[in-house]
């Protein structure tokens, strides 16, 4: 499974961004996909995740009500809609996919929120 993120950038506080994660390869094997982020000097943390059918989602408390995860299985693409962005959301955002035999990561995309 290969994952490629896009959509990061610089935005002012209160603004919005939408990240995309395009999956290729054995996408049929993906059980759960998610977004993680890592800010400078901090550990990588789970932001949100979604099951293969999209029926179950999970959000970190810090983003609940502001971020929305979704996936389009026909396009093998996952999205993260980020609204009401805050400077503390600044981080490199990574796409993650889990199968029965492994965990896969994208290369990451930088999100910077200015105050």
ABEGO torsion letter per residue (X at the ends): XBBBBBGBEBBBBGBBBBBBBBBBEBAAABABBBBBBBBBGBBBBBABBBBAAGABBBBBAAABGABBBBBBAAAGBBBBBBBGBBAAABBBBBBBBBBAABBBBBAEBBBBBBX
